[in-house]
Amino acid sequence: MITDEHVAEFSEQGVTLIRKAISDEWVHVLRSGIDANIASPSDRGRVWDTDAEGRVTFYDSQAWRSIPEYRDFVLNSPMAGIAGTVMNVSKVNFFFDAVFVRSPGAQFRTPFHQDEPYWSVEGFETCSAWTPLVPVEKKSALEFVAGSHRWGVKYQQTNFGALVDDERDYVSYENTDAVPFPDIEGNRDDYEILSWDMEPGDIAVFNARMIHGGSGNLAAERELKVFNTQWLGDDVRVRFKPEGMDPDHTAVMTEAGLSDGDPIGTDLYPELWRR
């Protein structure tokens, strides 16, 4: 399933699209899991951007330990092997899951950002796997700035807590040496921006330092359901960041015996694939 071209695209562009990476059976499992998740959110559950028509964006993360369908996918699907092969690493640990569900016609667009600066870890050998469970039009899909994972600049990321008016997710770069985030949206012609029409089972696998955003602006009859998983490779270490983290794993990592600078591990972040 994973070709040399996929591996090269991930290394050079920062993202690769894998068509039909998971079966219809796994798509059905994840859809059932999302239904259960919406009915019973975790303490990380959020409802963003309720508009005048009642359209919303539902988000949850780290729910794999309480939603059996998510756990089944994490432990038993091909995803760990896909992540390890695409990253070209020797082993892979699971990090966490994230769920995005947008009502039909929702217009909430995620600003351009990077993932790894928000995480309670640090490392280049990381990836996110964006897995839509319904058909997605290119204009509503996640967008990626080609090659941005290798720019090597520490940017001031968006404070999503302020964006969605939720202080639990507050991240501040005000007192750091980070530089202002580039205005991708205002200068789109200056960048190579990648996105695709996608079908259920297709997966966009991207480096967690890749600049990406979007996945809003849905047509009136279109909803969006995405199950996103995050995977960690050889060079990743625990890193608690003074600017804040989202999601913040400090408490659960400390309780599990992990300290700043430690390699990732324990039952919270199991190793699920080895070359």
ZAVEX-494892 format. One record per residue: residue number from 1; residue in three letters; x, y, z of N, C-alpha, C in turn. Coordinates in Angstrom, 1 decimal. Last residue first. Layout:
seq  type  n.u  n.v  n.w  ca.u  ca.v  ca.w  c.u  c.v  c.w
NUM  ALA  X  Y  Z  X  Y  Z  X  Y  Z
...
# end
This chain:
seq  type  n.u  n.v  n.w  ca.u  ca.v  ca.w  c.u  c.v  c.w
275  ARG  10.0  -1.7  13.0  10.4  -2.1  11.7  11.1  -3.5  11.8
274  ARG  7.1  -1.8  15.0  8.6  -1.7  15.0  9.0  -2.3  13.6
273  TRP  4.3  -0.4  16.7  4.9  -0.9  15.4  6.4  -0.8  15.5
272  LEU  3.4  0.5  19.0  2.5  -0.3  18.3  3.1  -0.8  17.0
271  GLU  4.0  1.6  22.3  4.7  1.3  21.0  3.9  0.2  20.3
270  PRO  1.6  3.7  23.8  2.1  2.4  23.6  2.9  2.3  22.2
269  TYR  1.1  5.7  25.9  1.6  6.0  24.6  2.3  4.7  24.1
268  LEU  0.1  4.7  28.3  -0.6  5.8  27.7  -0.2  6.1  26.2
267  ASP  1.9  2.8  29.1  0.7  2.3  28.5  -0.1  3.4  27.9
266  THR  5.2  4.1  28.1  4.2  3.7  29.0  2.9  3.3  28.3
265  GLY  6.7  6.7  26.1  6.4  5.3  26.4  5.2  5.2  27.4
264  ILE  9.3  8.8  24.8  7.9  8.5  25.0  7.7  7.1  25.3
263  PRO  12.2  9.7  26.8  11.6  9.1  25.6  10.1  8.8  25.9
262  ASP  12.3  12.8  28.7  12.2  11.3  28.6  11.8  10.9  27.2
261  GLY  12.1  15.5  28.9  13.3  15.0  28.3  13.3  13.5  28.1
260  ASP  10.2  15.6  31.8  10.7  16.4  30.7  12.0  15.8  30.2
259  SER  9.0  12.3  32.7  9.6  13.6  33.0  10.0  14.3  31.7
258  LEU  6.6  9.9  33.6  7.4  10.6  32.6  7.8  12.0  33.0
257  GLY  4.8  8.7  35.4  6.3  8.6  35.6  7.2  9.2  34.6
256  ALA  2.2  9.1  35.1  2.7  7.8  34.6  4.2  7.7  34.7
255  GLU  1.9  11.6  36.1  1.3  10.5  36.9  1.9  9.2  36.4
254  THR  3.1  13.0  34.0  3.7  13.0  35.3  3.2  11.9  36.2
253  MET  1.1  12.6  32.0  2.5  12.1  31.8  3.3  12.0  33.2
252  VAL  -1.1  13.8  33.1  -1.1  12.3  32.9  0.3  11.8  32.7
251  ALA  -0.2  16.5  33.3  -0.6  15.8  34.5  -0.6  14.3  34.3
250  THR  0.6  17.2  30.6  1.5  17.3  31.8  1.1  16.4  32.9
249  HIS  -0.7  17.4  28.2  -0.6  16.0  28.8  0.3  16.0  30.1
248  ASP  -2.9  19.5  26.8  -1.8  19.5  27.8  -1.8  18.1  28.5
247  PRO  -3.5  19.5  23.2  -3.9  19.2  24.6  -2.7  19.1  25.5
246  ASP  -1.6  22.2  24.1  -3.0  21.9  23.7  -3.0  20.7  22.8
245  MET  0.3  24.2  26.4  0.2  23.0  25.5  -1.3  22.7  25.2
244  GLY  2.5  26.9  27.1  1.3  26.2  27.2  1.2  25.1  26.2
243  GLU  4.9  28.1  27.2  3.9  28.9  26.6  2.5  28.2  26.6
242  PRO  6.6  26.2  28.4  6.1  27.3  29.3  5.0  28.1  28.6
241  LYS  6.1  22.8  27.9  6.4  24.1  27.3  5.8  25.2  28.1
240  PHE  7.7  19.7  28.3  6.7  20.6  28.9  7.1  22.0  28.5
239  ARG  8.3  17.0  26.4  8.7  18.4  26.5  7.6  19.2  27.0
238  VAL  9.6  13.8  25.7  8.6  14.6  26.5  9.2  16.0  26.6
237  ARG  10.8  13.3  22.3  11.0  13.3  23.8  9.9  14.1  24.4
236  VAL  11.5  11.5  19.3  10.5  12.3  20.1  10.8  12.1  21.6
235  ASP  12.9  10.1  17.4  13.6  11.2  18.1  12.7  12.0  19.1
234  ASP  11.2  8.0  16.3  12.4  7.7  17.1  12.9  8.9  18.0
233  GLY  7.8  9.1  16.4  8.9  8.2  15.9  10.1  8.3  16.9
232  LEU  4.3  9.1  16.9  5.6  9.6  17.3  6.7  8.6  17.0
231  TRP  1.1  10.2  15.8  2.1  9.2  15.9  3.5  9.7  16.1
230  GLN  -2.4  10.8  16.0  -1.1  11.3  16.1  -0.1  10.3  16.4
229  THR  -5.4  10.8  14.0  -4.5  10.1  15.0  -3.1  10.7  14.9
228  ASN  -8.7  11.8  13.6  -7.3  12.1  13.4  -6.5  11.4  14.5
227  PHE  -11.6  11.5  11.8  -10.9  10.9  13.0  -9.4  11.1  12.7
226  VAL  -14.2  13.7  10.9  -12.8  13.3  10.7  -12.3  12.7  12.0
225  LYS  -16.9  14.7  9.1  -16.5  13.8  10.2  -15.1  13.3  9.9
224  LEU  -19.0  17.2  7.9  -17.6  16.7  8.0  -17.4  15.9  9.2
223  GLU  -21.7  17.7  5.6  -21.1  17.6  6.9  -19.6  17.2  6.8
222  ARG  -23.4  19.5  3.1  -22.2  18.7  3.4  -21.9  18.8  4.9
221  GLU  -25.3  21.2  2.2  -25.7  19.8  2.5  -24.6  19.0  2.9
220  ALA  -24.0  23.7  2.0  -25.1  23.6  2.9  -25.5  22.2  3.2
219  ALA  -20.4  23.1  2.1  -21.6  23.4  1.4  -22.8  23.1  2.3
218  LEU  -18.1  24.5  4.5  -18.9  23.4  3.9  -20.1  23.9  3.1
217  ASN  -15.8  25.8  5.6  -16.5  26.3  4.4  -17.3  25.2  3.7
216  GLY  -13.0  23.9  6.6  -14.3  24.5  6.9  -15.0  24.8  5.6
215  SER  -10.4  23.1  6.3  -11.4  22.1  6.6  -12.7  22.7  7.1
214  GLY  -7.7  25.1  7.6  -8.9  24.9  6.7  -9.9  23.9  7.2
213  GLY  -4.2  24.1  7.6  -5.4  24.8  8.2  -6.5  24.5  7.2
212  HIS  -0.6  23.9  8.3  -1.9  23.4  7.7  -3.0  24.2  8.3
211  ILE  2.8  23.3  8.2  1.8  24.4  8.4  0.5  23.9  7.6
210  MET  4.3  20.6  9.9  3.7  21.1  8.7  2.7  22.2  9.0
209  ARG  5.1  19.3  12.1  5.6  20.6  12.0  5.1  21.3  10.7
208  ALA  4.1  16.7  11.8  3.4  17.6  12.8  3.9  19.0  12.8
207  ASN  3.6  15.6  8.5  4.5  15.9  9.6  3.9  16.9  10.5
206  PHE  0.7  13.7  7.5  1.6  14.9  7.4  2.4  15.1  8.7
205  VAL  -1.4  11.9  5.5  -0.4  11.8  6.6  0.6  12.9  6.4
204  ALA  -4.6  11.6  4.7  -3.5  12.5  4.5  -2.6  12.4  5.7
203  ILE  -6.4  8.8  3.5  -5.7  9.4  4.6  -4.6  10.4  4.1
202  ASP  -9.6  7.3  2.6  -8.3  8.0  2.2  -7.7  8.7  3.5
201  GLY  -11.8  6.6  4.0  -10.8  5.6  3.8  -9.5  6.2  3.3
200  PRO  -14.0  8.5  2.0  -13.8  7.8  3.3  -12.8  6.7  3.1
199  GLU  -12.1  10.7  -0.2  -13.2  9.8  0.1  -13.0  9.1  1.4
198  MET  -11.3  14.1  -1.2  -11.0  12.8  -0.5  -12.3  12.0  -0.2
197  ASP  -9.7  16.4  -3.1  -11.0  15.8  -2.9  -10.6  14.4  -2.2
196  TRP  -6.9  18.0  -1.5  -7.5  17.1  -2.4  -8.9  16.8  -2.1
195  SER  -4.1  20.4  -1.3  -5.3  19.7  -0.8  -5.9  18.9  -1.9
194  LEU  -1.4  22.5  -0.8  -1.9  21.2  -1.3  -3.2  20.9  -0.6
193  ILE  0.2  25.4  -1.9  -0.8  24.9  -1.0  -1.4  23.6  -1.6
192  GLU  3.0  27.1  -2.2  2.4  25.9  -2.8  1.5  25.3  -1.7
191  TYR  2.8  30.7  -1.9  3.1  29.3  -1.4  2.4  28.3  -2.2
190  ASP  1.9  33.0  -2.9  3.3  32.9  -2.6  3.7  31.5  -2.1
189  ASP  -0.8  33.1  -3.0  -0.1  32.9  -4.3  1.4  32.7  -4.0
188  ARG  -1.6  33.7  -0.4  -1.7  32.4  -0.9  -0.9  32.1  -2.1
187  ASN  -1.6  35.7  1.5  -0.6  35.7  0.5  -0.5  34.3  -0.1
186  GLY  -3.4  35.5  3.6  -3.3  36.7  2.8  -2.4  36.8  1.7
185  GLU  -2.8  33.0  4.5  -4.1  33.2  3.9  -4.1  34.5  3.1
184  ILE  -0.2  33.3  5.6  -0.4  32.4  4.5  -1.7  32.7  3.8
183  ASP  1.6  35.2  7.1  0.3  35.4  6.7  0.0  34.6  5.4
182  PRO  3.6  33.5  9.6  3.5  34.1  8.3  2.0  34.2  7.9
181  PHE  3.7  34.5  13.0  3.3  33.5  12.1  3.1  34.1  10.7
180  PRO  6.6  36.1  14.5  5.2  36.1  14.1  4.9  35.1  13.0
179  VAL  8.8  34.0  16.4  8.5  35.0  15.5  7.1  35.0  15.0
178  ALA  9.6  33.3  19.8  9.0  32.9  18.6  8.7  34.2  17.7
177  ASP  10.6  33.7  22.3  11.4  34.2  21.2  10.9  33.8  19.9
176  THR  7.9  34.7  24.5  8.9  33.7  24.0  9.7  34.4  22.8
175  ASN  5.7  35.9  25.6  7.0  36.0  26.3  8.0  35.0  25.8
174  GLU  3.5  35.2  24.0  3.8  36.6  24.2  5.2  36.8  24.8
173  TYR  2.3  32.9  23.3  3.7  33.0  22.9  4.2  34.4  23.1
172  SER  0.0  30.8  25.0  0.5  32.2  24.8  2.0  32.2  24.4
171  VAL  -2.9  29.0  25.0  -1.5  28.9  24.7  -1.0  30.3  24.3
170  TYR  -5.7  27.6  26.6  -5.0  28.8  26.4  -3.5  28.5  26.1
169  ASP  -7.9  25.9  27.0  -6.9  25.6  25.9  -6.0  26.8  25.6
168  ARG  -9.5  27.0  28.9  -8.8  25.7  29.2  -7.8  25.3  28.2
167  GLU  -10.8  29.2  28.0  -9.5  29.4  28.6  -8.8  28.1  29.0
166  ASP  -12.3  29.7  25.1  -12.2  28.6  26.1  -10.8  28.7  26.8
165  ASP  -12.9  31.0  22.6  -13.4  31.5  23.9  -13.4  30.4  25.0
164  VAL  -11.7  30.3  20.4  -13.0  29.6  20.6  -13.6  30.0  22.0
163  LEU  -9.5  31.9  20.5  -10.2  31.8  19.3  -11.6  31.3  19.5
162  ALA  -8.3  31.3  23.0  -9.0  32.7  22.7  -9.9  32.6  21.5
161  GLY  -7.5  28.7  22.4  -8.3  29.0  23.6  -9.1  30.3  23.4
160  PHE  -5.7  29.0  20.3  -7.1  28.5  20.0  -8.0  28.7  21.2
159  ASN  -3.6  31.2  19.4  -4.1  30.8  20.7  -5.6  30.3  20.5
158  THR  -1.3  30.2  16.8  -2.7  30.7  17.2  -3.1  30.3  18.6
157  GLN  2.2  30.5  17.5  1.0  29.8  17.1  -0.3  30.5  17.5
156  GLN  5.0  32.0  16.4  3.9  32.2  17.4  2.6  31.6  16.9
155  TYR  7.5  29.6  15.4  6.5  30.6  15.1  5.5  30.8  16.3
154  LYS  10.7  28.8  14.8  9.7  28.8  15.9  8.7  29.9  15.7
153  VAL  11.7  27.3  11.8  11.5  28.5  12.5  10.5  28.3  13.6
152  GLY  12.2  25.3  9.9  13.1  25.4  11.0  12.9  26.7  11.8
151  TRP  11.1  24.3  7.5  11.5  25.7  7.6  12.4  26.0  8.8
150  ARG  10.1  21.8  7.1  11.5  22.0  7.2  12.0  23.4  7.2
149  HIS  7.4  22.0  6.9  7.9  21.3  8.0  9.4  21.4  8.2
148  SER  6.8  23.2  4.4  6.9  24.1  5.6  7.4  23.4  6.9
147  GLY  6.4  21.7  2.1  7.8  22.0  2.6  8.0  22.7  3.9
146  ALA  3.3  23.2  1.3  4.4  22.2  1.0  5.7  22.7  1.5
145  VAL  0.9  23.6  3.5  1.9  24.4  2.8  3.1  23.5  2.6
144  PHE  -2.4  22.2  3.1  -1.0  22.0  3.6  0.0  22.9  2.8
143  GLU  -5.8  21.9  4.2  -4.8  22.5  3.3  -3.4  22.4  3.9
142  LEU  -8.6  19.8  4.4  -7.4  20.4  5.1  -6.4  20.8  4.0
141  ALA  -11.4  20.7  2.3  -10.5  19.8  2.9  -9.4  20.5  3.6
140  SER  -13.2  22.1  0.9  -13.5  22.0  2.3  -12.5  21.1  3.0
139  LYS  -12.3  22.0  -1.7  -12.5  23.4  -1.2  -12.8  23.3  0.3
138  LYS  -12.4  19.2  -2.2  -11.1  19.9  -2.1  -11.3  21.3  -1.4
137  GLU  -15.0  17.6  -0.2  -14.6  18.4  -1.4  -13.2  19.1  -1.2
136  VAL  -15.2  14.4  1.1  -14.8  15.8  1.3  -14.4  16.4  0.0
135  PRO  -17.3  11.8  2.4  -16.7  12.5  1.2  -16.4  13.9  1.5
134  VAL  -16.4  10.8  5.7  -17.5  11.1  4.8  -16.7  11.8  3.6
133  LEU  -14.3  10.5  7.3  -15.2  9.3  7.3  -16.4  9.6  6.4
132  PRO  -10.9  11.3  6.9  -12.3  11.7  6.8  -13.1  10.4  6.7
131  THR  -8.1  11.6  8.7  -8.9  10.5  8.1  -10.4  10.8  8.0
130  TRP  -4.9  12.4  9.0  -6.2  13.1  8.8  -7.1  12.1  8.0
129  ALA  -2.5  11.8  11.1  -3.2  11.1  10.0  -4.6  11.6  10.0
128  SER  0.7  13.3  11.8  -0.8  13.2  12.0  -1.4  12.5  10.8
127  CYS  3.9  12.4  13.0  2.9  12.6  12.0  1.5  12.6  12.5
126  THR  7.4  12.9  13.6  6.1  12.8  14.1  5.2  12.8  12.8
125  GLU  10.3  13.6  14.0  9.8  12.4  13.5  8.4  12.1  14.1
124  PHE  11.1  15.8  15.5  10.8  16.0  14.1  10.1  14.8  13.5
123  GLY  10.0  16.8  18.7  10.7  15.9  17.8  10.2  16.2  16.4
122  GLU  8.5  16.9  21.9  9.2  17.6  20.9  10.0  16.6  20.0
121  VAL  5.3  17.1  23.7  6.5  16.4  23.2  7.2  17.3  22.2
120  SER  2.8  18.2  24.1  3.7  18.0  25.2  4.9  17.1  24.9
119  TRP  2.1  20.4  21.3  2.1  19.1  22.0  3.1  19.1  23.2
118  TYR  2.3  22.7  19.8  1.3  22.7  20.9  1.4  21.4  21.8
117  PRO  4.2  22.2  17.9  4.5  23.2  18.9  3.5  23.3  20.1
116  GLU  2.9  20.2  16.2  3.9  19.8  17.2  4.2  20.9  18.2
115  ASP  1.1  21.6  14.4  0.7  20.8  15.5  1.7  20.6  16.6
114  GLN  0.8  24.9  13.1  1.5  23.7  13.1  1.0  22.9  14.4
113  HIS  -1.7  26.7  11.1  -0.9  26.5  12.3  -0.1  25.2  12.1
112  PHE  -4.4  28.6  9.8  -3.1  27.9  9.5  -2.3  27.9  10.8
111  PRO  -7.6  28.2  11.5  -6.4  29.0  11.0  -5.2  28.1  10.7
110  THR  -10.4  26.4  10.4  -9.2  26.4  11.3  -8.1  27.2  10.7
109  ARG  -13.5  27.9  9.9  -12.2  27.5  9.2  -11.1  27.5  10.3
108  PHE  -16.8  27.3  10.0  -15.7  27.5  10.9  -14.4  27.0  10.2
107  GLN  -19.2  26.9  8.7  -18.2  27.8  8.0  -17.0  28.0  8.9
106  ALA  -21.4  24.2  8.0  -20.6  25.0  9.0  -19.4  25.7  8.2
105  GLY  -22.9  22.6  6.3  -22.9  24.0  6.1  -22.0  24.8  7.0
104  PRO  -23.6  20.2  8.8  -23.7  20.6  7.4  -23.8  22.1  7.2
103  SER  -21.2  20.4  11.5  -22.6  20.3  11.0  -22.6  20.7  9.6
102  ARG  -18.2  18.6  12.0  -18.8  19.9  11.6  -20.2  19.6  11.1
101  VAL  -16.0  17.1  14.1  -17.3  16.9  13.4  -18.0  18.2  13.2
100  PHE  -13.0  15.6  14.8  -13.6  16.9  14.4  -14.9  16.5  13.6
99  VAL  -10.9  14.2  17.3  -12.1  14.1  16.5  -12.7  15.4  16.1
98  ALA  -7.8  12.7  17.9  -8.6  13.9  17.8  -9.7  13.8  16.8
97  ASP  -5.7  10.7  19.9  -6.7  10.8  18.9  -7.3  12.2  19.0
96  PHE  -2.1  10.4  20.5  -3.5  10.7  20.9  -4.4  10.8  19.7
95  PHE  0.2  8.5  20.1  0.2  9.7  21.0  -1.2  10.0  21.4
94  PHE  1.9  5.4  19.7  0.7  6.2  19.5  0.7  7.3  20.5
93  ASN  5.2  5.0  18.4  4.3  5.1  19.5  3.1  5.9  19.2
92  VAL  7.2  3.1  16.3  6.2  4.1  16.4  5.4  3.9  17.7
91  LYS  10.5  2.7  14.9  9.4  2.3  15.8  8.4  3.4  15.8
90  SER  12.2  3.6  12.9  12.4  2.2  13.4  11.3  1.7  14.3
89  VAL  10.9  5.4  10.1  11.5  5.3  11.4  11.6  3.8  11.8
88  ASN  9.5  6.5  7.9  10.8  5.9  7.7  11.6  5.8  9.0
87  MET  7.0  7.6  7.8  8.0  8.4  8.5  9.4  7.8  8.3
86  VAL  5.7  5.5  6.4  5.8  6.8  5.8  6.8  7.6  6.4
85  THR  6.0  3.4  8.4  6.6  3.2  7.0  6.7  4.6  6.4
84  GLY  4.6  4.4  10.6  6.0  4.1  10.7  6.7  4.0  9.4
83  ALA  2.0  4.8  9.5  2.7  5.9  10.1  4.2  5.6  10.1
82  ILE  1.3  2.1  8.8  1.3  3.2  7.8  2.2  4.4  8.3
81  GLY  1.4  0.9  11.3  2.4  0.5  10.3  2.5  1.5  9.2
80  ALA  -0.8  2.2  12.5  0.6  2.3  13.1  1.6  2.0  12.1
79  MET  -3.0  1.5  10.8  -2.5  2.8  10.9  -1.1  3.0  11.5
78  PRO  -4.3  -0.9  10.4  -3.0  -0.8  9.8  -2.3  0.6  10.1
77  SER  -5.8  -1.6  13.7  -5.9  -1.2  12.3  -4.4  -1.1  11.7
76  ASN  -5.5  -2.1  16.4  -5.6  -3.2  15.5  -5.6  -2.9  14.0
75  LEU  -5.3  0.1  18.1  -4.5  -1.0  18.4  -4.4  -2.1  17.2
74  VAL  -7.0  2.1  16.9  -5.6  2.4  17.3  -4.8  1.2  17.4
73  PHE  -9.4  0.6  16.7  -8.7  1.1  15.5  -7.3  1.4  15.8
72  ASP  -10.0  0.0  19.3  -9.9  -1.1  18.4  -9.1  -0.6  17.2
71  ARG  -10.3  2.6  20.3  -9.3  1.8  20.8  -9.0  0.6  19.9
70  TYR  -12.6  3.4  19.0  -11.4  4.1  18.8  -10.2  3.2  19.2
69  GLU  -14.5  1.6  20.0  -14.2  1.6  18.6  -12.9  2.3  18.3
68  PRO  -14.6  2.2  22.8  -14.0  0.9  22.3  -13.7  0.9  20.8
67  ILE  -13.6  5.0  24.4  -14.4  4.6  23.3  -13.9  3.3  22.6
66  SER  -11.6  5.4  26.3  -13.0  5.2  26.8  -13.9  4.8  25.6
65  ARG  -9.2  5.7  25.1  -9.2  4.8  26.2  -10.6  4.5  26.7
64  TRP  -9.6  7.6  23.2  -9.4  6.2  22.7  -9.5  5.2  23.8
63  ALA  -9.7  10.3  23.6  -10.9  9.5  24.0  -10.7  8.0  23.7
62  GLN  -8.1  12.4  23.0  -7.7  11.5  24.0  -8.8  10.6  24.5
61  SER  -10.7  14.8  22.1  -9.4  14.2  22.0  -9.1  13.3  23.2
60  ASP  -13.1  16.5  20.1  -12.8  15.8  21.3  -11.4  15.2  21.1
59  TYR  -15.4  18.9  18.9  -14.0  18.4  19.0  -13.9  17.6  20.2
58  PHE  -17.8  20.1  16.6  -17.5  19.3  17.8  -16.1  18.8  17.7
57  THR  -19.1  23.0  15.5  -18.0  22.1  15.3  -17.7  21.4  16.6
56  VAL  -22.5  23.7  14.3  -21.4  23.7  15.3  -20.3  22.9  14.8
55  ARG  -25.4  25.6  13.7  -24.4  24.8  13.2  -23.2  24.9  14.1
54  GLY  -27.5  27.4  14.4  -27.2  26.2  15.3  -26.2  25.3  14.8
53  GLU  -27.6  29.7  13.0  -28.5  28.6  12.5  -28.3  27.3  13.4
52  ALA  -25.7  31.3  14.2  -27.2  31.6  14.4  -28.1  30.5  13.9
51  ASP  -23.3  28.9  15.4  -23.7  30.0  14.7  -25.2  30.2  14.9
50  THR  -20.8  27.9  17.6  -22.2  27.7  17.3  -22.7  29.0  16.7
49  ASP  -17.9  27.4  18.0  -18.5  28.2  16.9  -19.9  27.9  16.6
48  TRP  -17.4  24.1  19.4  -16.9  25.4  18.9  -17.9  26.1  18.0
47  VAL  -17.4  22.2  22.1  -18.3  22.6  21.0  -17.9  24.0  20.6
46  ARG  -15.3  19.6  23.3  -15.5  21.0  23.1  -16.6  21.1  22.0
45  GLY  -13.9  17.2  25.5  -14.9  17.5  24.5  -15.2  19.0  24.5
44  ARG  -12.4  16.3  27.5  -11.7  17.2  26.5  -12.7  17.6  25.5
43  ASP  -13.8  14.6  29.0  -13.6  15.9  29.6  -12.9  16.9  28.7
42  SER  -15.7  13.1  26.2  -14.8  13.1  27.3  -14.6  14.5  27.9
41  PRO  -19.3  12.8  25.5  -17.9  13.4  25.3  -17.0  13.1  26.5
40  SER  -21.5  10.9  24.4  -20.8  10.9  25.7  -19.4  11.4  25.5
39  ALA  -22.4  11.4  21.8  -23.4  11.1  22.9  -22.8  11.2  24.3
38  ILE  -20.0  11.6  20.5  -20.8  12.7  20.6  -21.9  12.6  21.7
37  ASN  -19.1  8.9  20.9  -18.3  10.0  21.4  -19.2  11.3  21.6
36  ALA  -20.9  7.4  19.4  -20.8  7.2  20.8  -20.1  8.3  21.5
35  ASP  -20.3  8.4  16.8  -21.6  8.6  17.3  -21.7  8.4  18.9
34  ILE  -17.6  7.6  16.7  -17.9  9.0  16.7  -19.3  9.3  17.2
33  GLY  -17.9  4.8  16.5  -17.2  5.4  17.6  -17.5  6.9  17.8
32  SER  -19.2  4.6  14.0  -19.9  4.2  15.2  -19.3  4.8  16.5
31  ARG  -17.0  5.5  12.4  -18.3  6.2  12.5  -19.1  5.9  13.7
30  LEU  -15.2  3.5  13.0  -14.9  4.8  13.4  -16.2  5.7  13.4
29  VAL  -16.4  1.3  11.7  -16.1  1.2  13.1  -15.9  2.6  13.7
28  HIS  -16.5  2.2  9.0  -17.8  1.9  9.8  -17.5  1.9  11.3
27  VAL  -13.8  2.2  8.5  -14.6  3.5  8.4  -15.8  3.3  9.2
26  TRP  -13.2  -0.5  8.7  -12.7  0.4  9.7  -13.4  1.8  9.6
25  GLU  -14.7  -1.4  6.4  -15.0  -1.9  7.7  -14.5  -1.0  8.8
24  ASP  -13.4  -0.2  4.3  -14.7  0.3  4.6  -15.2  -0.2  6.0
23  SER  -9.9  0.2  5.3  -11.0  -0.5  4.6  -12.4  0.2  5.0
22  ILE  -7.4  2.7  4.6  -8.1  1.8  5.5  -9.4  1.3  4.8
21  ALA  -6.5  3.9  2.2  -5.5  3.4  3.2  -6.2  2.5  4.2
20  LYS  -7.5  5.0  -0.1  -8.0  3.8  0.4  -7.1  3.1  1.3
19  ARG  -4.6  6.9  -0.9  -6.0  6.5  -1.2  -6.3  5.2  -0.7
18  ILE  -2.7  9.0  0.8  -2.8  7.6  0.6  -4.3  7.3  0.4
17  LEU  -0.8  11.8  0.4  -2.1  11.3  0.4  -2.1  9.9  0.0
16  THR  1.6  13.4  2.5  1.3  12.5  1.4  -0.1  12.0  1.5
15  VAL  3.7  16.0  3.5  2.4  15.4  3.5  2.3  14.5  2.3
14  GLY  6.2  17.1  3.2  5.7  17.1  4.5  4.3  16.5  4.6
13  GLN  7.7  17.0  0.8  6.6  18.0  0.9  6.1  18.1  2.3
12  GLU  9.8  15.2  1.6  10.1  16.4  0.9  9.0  17.4  1.0
11  SER  8.6  13.0  3.1  9.9  13.6  3.5  10.1  15.0  2.9
10  PHE  6.3  12.5  1.7  6.2  12.8  3.1  7.5  13.6  3.5
9  GLU  7.4  11.8  -0.8  6.5  12.9  -0.7  6.4  13.4  0.8
8  ALA  8.8  9.4  -0.1  9.5  10.6  -0.6  8.7  11.9  -0.5
7  VAL  6.7  7.8  0.6  7.7  8.1  1.6  8.5  9.3  1.2
6  HIS  5.2  7.6  -1.8  4.6  8.2  -0.6  5.7  8.6  0.4
5  GLU  7.1  6.4  -3.4  6.7  7.8  -3.7  6.0  8.4  -2.5
4  ASP  7.3  3.9  -2.4  8.5  4.8  -2.3  8.1  6.2  -2.5
3  THR  4.1  3.2  -1.0  5.1  3.2  -2.0  6.3  4.1  -1.7
2  ILE  1.9  1.3  0.8  2.8  2.4  0.9  3.9  2.3  -0.1
1  MET  0.8  -1.2  0.0  0.0  0.0  0.0  0.9  1.3  0.0
# end
